[in-house]
């Protein structure tokens, strides 16, 4: 039986934030996640680090939290943040009275909202509609959810924190109404075990109700489904928000070489209701066209969906529900040593983790203070390593690799220095080398190519795995990087995950590329194992 002081359930941003915070305070903490890190909501959103402008009118408290956390994360999580800034743009059909209320609300919570002329907005973003009648600059930024979660874990490990992926909690054990541990099952091997602990934090997002039920308590959460579109173009350099009350399809966010557009809001049938539908994509495109009139000419890369864990004591649902967060101490339900944290948004994950860690430490009698707002998650790469890496990476790929690899960057550079074969690019779209794939596959949270993808972005570019998929499998098999699965299963799982986002947008160039991928894997490589009976 393993032992910890605290078990955190849930490997999204909030869960890993709590793991990091408690570990930095000297509390022995183990995090368990039923899938991979950032498998849920923390990677299924538009990647916006909110300035708070979106919530300023209707939810001032959330807006103020956003602008404060925005400034903190730019410093402590800077390797996951791209400081793009943002625009709020009003079109003629949008309510002018809302604009005035929005300007006042932003000022009241100290969100800089600098007015610029529509002409200046068009100069900054030439693809923007010429119909704009008002525009404001705000300190929005883009944030990489995968990288943010991974780097929280890297930081937590320095202080003794542990993260166990593919580990499902099957029971919460308590004696005399006091938590004593959890029973777990490895979802890959079926192996079972236990972790003894003094406190449990339920940070499972849309799944918090299911986990709470294991302890015999109720947490009523309504998963809210959001669909997004990823375009294969960075047609805006800044985040562009529609200046109107929050609604569907009013945010465009640039990420690397792509743009993410969304989102929708509708009741989800279950927490993992994450397969998008073609009709939802068509609706989003129609809504987005007034801001970017050429949207139908932009190539769609893929679409994806996630669920938001909305919790409210009142009947509010969907966009009417607050985006604030709630901590529920289950001692009020007669169970000591367990709390649930629910709601909120990725921008405020660090604050949520701090408040939850404060509650846990108060229960445990730990006096250490939170340091997550001051200490960077990962250190900057050494100048010597950056200089050495320039010999092997394209010029624009060095900083990108250093940011996503964190403390593994020196070992990757060293591997490329000593073995030229490690310099091979497995993924040209995202400039991912064999050395990077090997380094990330060797981590004890990597059990598939999908896990490696979330750490390196391999397969997330233009070809969506058409070319790097079989290269990655070849590298994994040749170097015995991933055990427990044969090569055909590895590639099938990898391609299926890509296919889920491609299927709803099979038209134009995306359809042509899907046929190319089918030709490579079904015809040339016979991934389905079809038998030619005539020539057998």
C-alpha positions as CSV (number, residue, x, y, z in Angstrom):
1,X,0.0,0.0,0.0
2,X,1.3,3.5,-0.9
3,X,1.0,6.3,1.5
4,X,0.5,10.1,1.2
5,X,-0.8,12.9,3.3
6,X,-3.1,14.1,0.5
7,X,-4.5,12.4,-2.5
8,X,-5.6,14.7,-5.3
9,X,-8.0,13.2,-7.8
10,X,-8.0,14.8,-11.3
11,X,-5.1,15.6,-13.6
12,X,-6.4,18.8,-15.2
13,X,-5.1,22.3,-14.5
14,X,-6.8,22.6,-11.1
15,X,-5.6,19.2,-9.9
16,X,-2.0,19.7,-10.9
17,X,-2.1,23.2,-9.5
18,X,-3.1,21.8,-6.1
19,X,-0.4,19.1,-6.4
20,X,2.2,21.7,-7.0
21,X,1.0,24.1,-4.3
22,X,0.8,21.4,-1.6
23,X,4.1,19.9,-2.6
24,X,5.8,23.3,-2.4
25,X,4.4,23.6,1.2
26,X,6.0,20.3,2.2
27,X,2.8,18.2,2.1
28,X,3.3,14.7,0.7
29,X,0.8,14.6,-2.1
30,X,0.0,12.1,-4.8
31,X,-2.3,12.9,-7.8
32,X,-4.2,10.2,-9.6
33,X,-5.8,10.6,-13.0
34,X,-8.0,8.1,-14.8
35,X,-6.6,9.0,-18.2
36,X,-3.6,11.2,-19.2
37,X,-2.8,14.6,-17.8
38,X,-4.8,17.4,-19.4
39,X,-7.1,14.8,-21.0
40,X,-10.3,16.7,-20.1
41,X,-11.4,20.3,-20.1
42,X,-7.9,21.7,-19.6
43,X,-6.9,20.8,-23.2
44,X,-10.4,21.1,-24.7
45,X,-10.8,24.9,-24.7
46,X,-9.9,27.8,-26.8
47,X,-6.6,28.5,-25.1
48,X,-7.5,32.0,-23.9
49,X,-5.8,33.5,-20.9
50,X,-8.6,35.9,-20.0
51,X,-8.1,39.5,-19.3
52,X,-11.5,39.4,-17.6
53,X,-13.1,41.5,-20.2
54,X,-15.5,38.8,-21.2
55,X,-17.0,38.7,-17.7
56,X,-16.7,42.3,-16.7
57,X,-20.4,43.3,-17.1
58,X,-22.2,40.3,-15.6
59,X,-19.6,38.7,-13.2
60,X,-17.3,41.4,-11.8
61,X,-15.7,39.0,-9.3
62,X,-14.6,36.6,-12.0
63,X,-13.4,39.4,-14.1
64,X,-11.1,40.8,-11.4
65,X,-9.8,37.3,-10.6
66,X,-9.0,36.9,-14.3
67,X,-7.0,40.1,-14.7
68,X,-5.0,39.4,-11.5
69,X,-4.2,35.8,-12.5
70,X,-3.4,36.8,-16.0
71,X,-0.6,39.0,-14.8
72,X,0.7,36.3,-12.4
73,X,0.7,33.5,-15.1
74,X,2.6,35.7,-17.5
75,X,5.5,35.5,-15.1
76,X,5.3,32.1,-13.4
77,X,4.0,30.1,-16.5
78,X,5.6,32.2,-19.2
79,X,6.8,29.2,-21.1
80,X,3.1,28.2,-21.6
81,X,1.9,31.8,-22.4
82,X,2.1,33.8,-25.6
83,X,1.4,37.5,-24.9
84,X,-0.7,38.2,-28.0
85,X,-2.9,40.9,-26.4
86,X,-6.5,41.0,-27.5
87,X,-9.2,43.1,-29.2
88,X,-12.8,43.5,-28.4
89,X,-14.7,44.5,-31.6
90,X,-18.3,45.7,-31.9
91,X,-20.2,45.3,-35.2
92,X,-23.2,47.5,-36.2
93,X,-25.7,44.8,-35.1
94,X,-24.2,44.7,-31.6
95,X,-25.8,46.7,-28.8
96,X,-24.1,50.1,-28.4
97,X,-25.4,50.4,-24.8
98,X,-23.6,47.2,-23.9
99,X,-20.3,48.7,-25.1
100,X,-20.8,51.7,-22.7
101,X,-21.6,49.3,-19.9
102,X,-18.6,47.2,-20.7
103,X,-16.2,50.1,-20.7
104,X,-17.4,51.2,-17.3
105,X,-17.3,47.6,-15.9
106,X,-13.7,47.1,-17.1
107,X,-12.6,50.3,-15.4
108,X,-14.2,49.2,-12.2
109,X,-12.1,46.0,-12.0
110,X,-8.9,47.6,-13.4
111,X,-9.0,45.9,-16.8
112,X,-7.1,48.1,-19.3
113,X,-9.5,48.6,-22.2
114,X,-7.8,51.0,-24.6
115,X,-10.1,52.4,-27.4
116,X,-8.7,52.4,-30.9
117,X,-10.4,53.3,-34.2
118,X,-11.8,50.6,-36.5
119,X,-9.2,51.6,-39.0
120,X,-6.4,51.0,-36.5
121,X,-8.0,47.6,-35.6
122,X,-7.9,46.7,-39.3
123,X,-4.3,47.9,-39.6
124,X,-3.4,45.6,-36.7
125,X,-5.6,42.7,-38.0
126,X,-6.1,43.0,-41.8
127,X,-8.4,40.0,-42.0
128,X,-10.9,41.6,-39.6
129,X,-14.2,42.7,-41.0
130,X,-14.3,46.3,-42.4
131,X,-17.8,46.6,-40.8
132,X,-16.4,47.1,-37.3
133,X,-17.7,50.3,-35.6
134,X,-15.7,50.2,-32.3
135,X,-12.6,48.4,-31.0
136,X,-10.6,48.1,-27.8
137,X,-7.2,46.7,-26.9
138,X,-7.1,44.4,-23.8
139,X,-4.3,42.3,-22.2
140,X,-5.6,38.9,-23.3
141,X,-3.0,36.2,-24.0
142,X,-2.9,32.7,-25.5
143,X,-2.0,29.8,-23.2
144,X,-1.1,26.2,-24.0
145,X,-3.2,23.9,-21.7
146,X,-1.1,20.8,-22.4
147,X,2.2,22.6,-21.5
148,X,0.7,24.4,-18.5
149,X,-0.4,21.1,-16.9
150,X,2.8,19.2,-17.7
151,X,5.0,22.0,-16.3
152,X,3.0,22.1,-13.1
153,X,3.8,18.4,-12.6
154,X,7.5,19.0,-13.4
155,X,7.6,21.7,-10.7
156,X,5.7,19.5,-8.2
157,X,8.1,16.7,-8.7
158,X,11.0,18.9,-7.5
159,X,9.2,19.0,-4.1
160,X,8.3,15.4,-3.9
161,X,4.9,15.4,-5.6
162,X,3.8,12.4,-7.6
163,X,1.4,12.1,-10.5
164,X,-0.1,8.7,-11.4
165,X,-1.9,8.6,-14.7
166,X,-4.2,5.9,-16.0
167,X,-5.1,5.3,-12.3
168,X,-8.8,5.3,-11.6
169,X,-10.2,5.7,-8.1
170,X,-12.7,2.9,-7.5
171,X,-13.5,3.5,-3.8
172,X,-13.0,6.2,-1.1
173,X,-12.3,4.5,2.2
174,X,-13.3,6.1,5.5
175,X,-13.5,4.9,9.1
176,X,-15.8,6.6,11.7
177,X,-16.6,9.2,9.1
178,X,-12.9,10.1,8.6
179,X,-11.2,9.6,5.2
180,X,-8.4,7.0,5.4
181,X,-7.5,6.4,1.8
182,X,-8.6,5.4,-1.7
183,X,-8.7,2.2,-3.7
184,X,-7.3,2.5,-7.2
185,X,-7.2,0.5,-10.4
186,X,-4.7,0.8,-13.3
187,X,-6.9,1.3,-16.3
188,X,-4.3,-0.2,-18.7
189,X,-3.3,-3.3,-16.8
190,X,-6.3,-3.9,-14.4
191,X,-3.9,-4.0,-11.4
192,X,-5.5,-2.8,-8.2
193,X,-4.1,-1.2,-5.1
194,X,-4.6,1.3,-2.3
195,X,-3.2,4.7,-1.2
196,X,-3.6,5.6,2.4
197,X,-4.0,9.3,3.1
198,X,-5.4,11.8,5.6
199,X,-7.2,14.0,3.1
200,X,-8.7,13.8,-0.4
201,X,-9.3,16.6,-2.9
202,X,-11.8,15.9,-5.6
203,X,-10.7,18.1,-8.5
204,X,-12.1,16.1,-11.4
205,X,-14.0,18.8,-13.2
206,X,-17.1,17.5,-14.9
207,X,-16.6,14.2,-13.1
208,X,-16.8,15.6,-9.6
209,X,-20.3,14.3,-9.0
210,X,-19.3,10.8,-9.9
211,X,-16.2,10.9,-7.6
212,X,-18.2,12.4,-4.7
213,X,-20.7,9.6,-5.1
214,X,-17.9,7.1,-4.3
215,X,-17.8,8.8,-0.8
216,X,-21.5,8.7,-0.4
217,X,-22.0,12.5,-0.8
218,X,-23.7,14.5,-3.5
219,X,-22.2,17.3,-5.6
220,X,-24.6,18.5,-8.3
221,X,-22.7,19.6,-11.4
222,X,-24.1,20.2,-14.9
223,X,-21.5,19.5,-17.6
224,X,-21.8,22.2,-20.3
225,X,-20.6,21.2,-23.7
226,X,-18.5,23.5,-25.9
227,X,-17.4,22.9,-29.5
228,X,-14.4,24.6,-31.1
229,X,-12.7,24.8,-34.5
230,X,-9.0,24.8,-35.2
231,X,-8.0,26.5,-38.5
232,X,-4.8,25.7,-40.3
233,X,-4.0,29.4,-40.5
234,X,-3.0,32.1,-38.1
235,X,-5.2,34.6,-39.7
236,X,-5.2,36.9,-36.6
237,X,-2.2,37.7,-34.5
238,X,-4.3,38.9,-31.6
239,X,-7.2,37.3,-29.8
240,X,-10.4,38.8,-31.2
241,X,-13.5,38.9,-29.0
242,X,-16.9,40.1,-30.2
243,X,-18.0,43.0,-28.1
244,X,-21.4,41.8,-27.0
245,X,-22.8,39.8,-24.1
246,X,-21.0,36.4,-23.9
247,X,-22.5,34.1,-26.6
248,X,-21.6,31.3,-29.0
249,X,-18.8,31.8,-31.5
250,X,-17.4,35.1,-30.3
251,X,-13.7,34.3,-29.6
252,X,-10.8,33.8,-32.1
253,X,-7.4,32.8,-30.5
254,X,-4.1,32.4,-32.3
255,X,-1.9,29.5,-31.3
256,X,1.4,29.0,-33.0
257,X,0.6,28.7,-36.6
258,X,-3.1,28.0,-36.2
259,X,-6.3,29.8,-35.0
260,X,-8.9,28.4,-32.6
261,X,-12.4,29.6,-32.8
262,X,-15.3,29.0,-30.5
263,X,-17.1,28.2,-28.5
264,X,-20.6,26.9,-28.0
265,X,-22.6,26.3,-24.8
266,X,-25.2,23.5,-24.5
267,X,-26.1,20.9,-21.9
268,X,-23.9,17.8,-22.1
269,X,-25.3,14.3,-21.8
270,X,-22.2,13.1,-19.9
271,X,-18.8,14.4,-18.8
272,X,-17.0,12.8,-21.7
273,X,-19.5,14.1,-24.4
274,X,-16.6,15.4,-26.5
275,X,-17.2,14.2,-30.0
276,X,-18.1,17.2,-32.2
277,X,-20.8,17.1,-34.9
278,X,-20.8,18.6,-38.4
279,X,-23.9,20.6,-37.7
280,X,-22.3,22.3,-34.8
281,X,-19.3,23.3,-36.9
282,X,-21.6,24.7,-39.6
283,X,-23.4,26.8,-37.0
284,X,-20.2,28.1,-35.6
285,X,-18.9,29.1,-39.0
286,X,-22.1,31.1,-39.7
287,X,-21.8,32.9,-36.4
288,X,-18.1,33.7,-36.9
289,X,-18.4,35.1,-40.4
290,X,-19.4,38.6,-39.4
291,X,-16.0,39.1,-37.7
292,X,-13.9,37.4,-40.3
293,X,-15.8,37.5,-43.6
294,X,-13.5,35.1,-45.4
295,X,-13.9,32.4,-42.8
296,X,-15.3,29.9,-45.3
297,X,-12.1,30.2,-47.3
298,X,-9.9,29.3,-44.4
299,X,-8.9,25.7,-44.2
300,X,-10.2,23.9,-41.2
301,X,-7.6,21.6,-39.5
302,X,-9.9,19.8,-37.1
303,X,-12.7,20.4,-34.6
304,X,-12.9,19.3,-30.9
305,X,-15.2,19.6,-27.9
306,X,-15.0,19.7,-24.1
307,X,-17.3,20.0,-21.2
308,X,-17.3,22.7,-18.5
309,X,-18.1,21.7,-14.9
310,X,-20.8,24.3,-14.0
311,X,-21.9,24.3,-10.4
312,X,-24.5,26.6,-9.0
313,X,-26.7,26.6,-5.9
314,X,-29.4,28.3,-8.0
315,X,-31.1,27.1,-11.2
316,X,-28.7,29.1,-13.5
317,X,-27.3,27.0,-16.3
318,X,-25.1,27.5,-19.4
319,X,-23.8,31.0,-19.9
320,X,-26.1,32.3,-17.2
321,X,-24.1,30.3,-14.5
322,X,-21.2,32.0,-12.8
323,X,-17.7,31.2,-13.9
324,X,-16.5,31.5,-10.3
325,X,-15.4,28.5,-8.4
326,X,-16.7,26.8,-5.2
327,X,-15.0,24.7,-2.6
328,X,-17.2,22.2,-0.8
329,X,-16.0,20.8,2.5
330,X,-17.7,17.4,2.9
331,X,-17.4,17.7,6.7
332,X,-20.8,19.4,6.3
333,X,-22.0,16.1,4.8
334,X,-20.6,14.2,7.8
335,X,-17.4,13.1,6.1
336,X,-14.1,14.6,7.5
337,X,-11.0,14.8,5.4
338,X,-12.5,15.4,1.9
339,X,-13.3,18.5,-0.2
340,X,-14.5,19.1,-3.7
341,X,-13.4,22.1,-5.8
342,X,-15.6,22.8,-8.9
343,X,-16.3,25.6,-11.4
344,X,-13.9,28.3,-12.3
345,X,-11.9,28.5,-15.5
346,X,-8.3,27.7,-16.6
347,X,-7.2,31.3,-16.2
348,X,-7.9,31.1,-12.4
349,X,-6.7,27.6,-11.9
350,X,-3.7,28.8,-9.8
351,X,-5.9,30.8,-7.5
352,X,-8.3,27.9,-7.2
353,X,-5.4,25.7,-6.2
354,X,-4.1,28.2,-3.7
355,X,-7.5,28.5,-1.9
356,X,-7.9,24.7,-1.9
357,X,-4.4,24.2,-0.5
358,X,-5.1,26.8,2.2
359,X,-8.2,24.8,3.2
360,X,-6.2,21.5,3.3
361,X,-3.3,23.0,5.2
362,X,-5.7,24.5,7.8
363,X,-7.2,21.0,8.3
364,X,-3.7,19.4,8.6
365,X,-2.2,22.1,10.8
366,X,0.4,23.1,8.2
367,X,1.5,26.7,8.5
368,X,3.5,27.1,5.2
369,X,2.4,29.8,2.9
370,X,1.6,29.6,-0.8
371,X,4.5,30.4,-3.2
372,X,3.0,29.5,-6.5
373,X,2.4,33.2,-7.5
374,X,6.1,34.0,-7.1
375,X,8.1,31.0,-8.2
376,X,8.3,30.2,-11.9
377,X,7.2,26.6,-12.8
378,X,10.3,25.9,-14.9
379,X,13.6,27.8,-15.3
380,X,14.7,29.4,-18.5
381,X,16.9,27.3,-20.6
382,X,20.7,28.0,-20.2
383,X,22.2,30.2,-22.9
384,X,24.7,27.6,-23.7
385,X,22.0,25.0,-24.4
386,X,20.1,27.4,-26.6
387,X,23.2,28.2,-28.6
388,X,24.0,24.5,-28.9
389,X,20.5,23.7,-30.0
390,X,20.7,26.2,-32.9
391,X,22.9,23.8,-34.7
392,X,20.2,21.2,-34.8
393,X,16.8,23.0,-34.9
394,X,15.5,25.5,-37.4
395,X,15.9,29.0,-36.0
396,X,12.3,29.4,-35.0
397,X,12.2,25.9,-33.5
398,X,14.7,26.4,-30.7
399,X,12.6,28.5,-28.3
400,X,9.6,26.4,-29.0
401,X,11.4,23.2,-28.1
402,X,13.0,24.8,-25.0
403,X,9.6,25.9,-23.8
404,X,7.8,22.5,-24.2
405,X,10.7,20.4,-22.9
406,X,11.6,22.4,-19.8
407,X,14.2,20.7,-17.7
408,X,14.5,17.9,-20.3
409,X,15.9,20.4,-22.9
410,X,19.6,19.9,-21.9
411,X,19.4,16.1,-22.2
412,X,17.7,16.4,-25.6
413,X,20.4,18.8,-26.9
414,X,23.1,16.5,-25.5
415,X,21.5,13.5,-27.2
416,X,21.4,15.3,-30.5
417,X,25.1,16.3,-30.1
418,X,26.3,12.8,-29.5
419,X,24.1,10.9,-31.9
420,X,23.2,12.6,-35.3
421,X,20.4,10.1,-35.8
422,X,18.5,11.8,-32.9
423,X,18.2,15.0,-34.9
424,X,15.7,13.4,-37.3
425,X,12.5,15.3,-37.5
426,X,9.6,13.0,-36.9
427,X,7.0,15.8,-37.2
428,X,7.8,18.6,-39.6
429,X,4.7,20.5,-38.8
430,X,5.6,21.1,-35.2
431,X,9.4,20.5,-35.5
432,X,9.5,17.6,-33.2
433,X,12.7,15.5,-33.2
434,X,13.4,11.9,-32.4
435,X,15.4,13.0,-29.4
436,X,12.3,14.8,-28.0
437,X,10.0,11.9,-28.6
438,X,12.4,9.6,-26.9
439,X,12.8,11.9,-23.9
440,X,9.0,12.3,-23.4
441,X,8.2,8.7,-24.1
442,X,10.6,7.7,-21.3
443,X,8.6,9.6,-18.7
444,X,6.6,7.4,-16.4
445,X,3.3,9.2,-17.5
446,X,3.7,8.1,-21.2
447,X,2.0,4.9,-22.2
448,X,1.0,5.8,-25.8
449,X,1.8,8.0,-28.7
450,X,-1.2,10.1,-27.7
451,X,0.6,10.8,-24.3
452,X,3.7,11.8,-26.2
453,X,1.6,14.0,-28.5
454,X,0.3,16.0,-25.6
455,X,3.8,16.6,-24.4
456,X,5.4,17.4,-27.7
457,X,2.6,18.4,-30.1
458,X,3.6,15.7,-32.5
459,X,0.7,15.1,-34.9
460,X,-1.1,18.3,-34.1
461,X,0.0,20.2,-37.2
462,X,-1.2,20.3,-40.8
463,X,-1.0,16.6,-41.6
464,X,-2.7,15.6,-38.4
465,X,-0.5,12.5,-38.0
466,X,-0.5,11.4,-41.7
467,X,3.3,11.4,-41.9
468,X,4.5,11.6,-38.3
469,X,2.2,8.8,-37.1
470,X,4.1,5.9,-38.7
471,X,7.4,7.6,-38.0
472,X,6.5,7.9,-34.3
473,X,5.4,4.3,-34.1
474,X,8.6,3.2,-35.9
475,X,10.7,5.1,-33.4
476,X,8.8,3.8,-30.5
477,X,9.0,0.2,-31.6
478,X,12.7,0.4,-32.7
479,X,13.8,1.9,-29.4
480,X,11.3,0.1,-27.2
481,X,10.0,3.4,-25.9
482,X,6.4,2.3,-25.1
483,X,5.8,-1.1,-23.8
484,X,2.5,-3.0,-23.4
485,X,1.2,-2.3,-26.9
486,X,2.3,-3.6,-30.3
487,X,3.0,-1.2,-33.3
488,X,-0.4,-1.7,-35.0
489,X,-2.3,-0.9,-31.8
490,X,-0.1,2.2,-31.2
491,X,-0.8,3.6,-34.6
492,X,-4.5,2.7,-34.5
493,X,-5.0,4.5,-31.2
494,X,-3.1,7.6,-32.4
495,X,-5.0,7.9,-35.7
496,X,-8.4,7.3,-34.1
497,X,-7.8,10.3,-31.7
498,X,-7.0,12.4,-34.7
499,X,-9.9,11.1,-36.7
500,X,-12.5,12.1,-34.1
501,X,-11.7,15.7,-34.8
502,X,-11.4,15.4,-38.6
503,X,-14.6,13.4,-39.3
504,X,-17.0,16.4,-38.7
505,X,-15.1,18.6,-41.2
506,X,-14.7,16.3,-44.2
507,X,-15.0,18.8,-47.0
508,X,-12.5,20.7,-49.2
509,X,-8.8,20.3,-48.6
510,X,-9.5,18.4,-45.3
511,X,-11.4,15.7,-47.2
512,X,-8.5,15.4,-49.7
513,X,-6.0,15.0,-46.9
514,X,-8.2,12.4,-45.2
515,X,-8.2,10.4,-48.4
516,X,-4.4,10.7,-48.6
517,X,-4.2,9.5,-45.0
518,X,-6.5,6.6,-45.8
519,X,-4.3,5.7,-48.8
520,X,-1.2,5.7,-46.7
521,X,-2.5,3.6,-43.8
522,X,-5.3,1.5,-45.3
523,X,-3.9,0.9,-48.8
524,X,-0.2,1.1,-48.5
525,X,0.3,-0.1,-44.9
526,X,-2.9,-2.2,-44.7
527,X,-3.5,-1.1,-41.1
528,X,-6.9,-2.8,-41.1
529,X,-5.3,-6.2,-41.9
530,X,-7.5,-6.8,-44.9
531,X,-6.7,-10.0,-46.8
532,X,-6.5,-10.1,-50.6
533,X,-8.2,-13.5,-51.1
534,X,-7.6,-13.6,-54.9
535,X,-3.8,-13.3,-54.6
536,X,-3.5,-15.1,-51.2
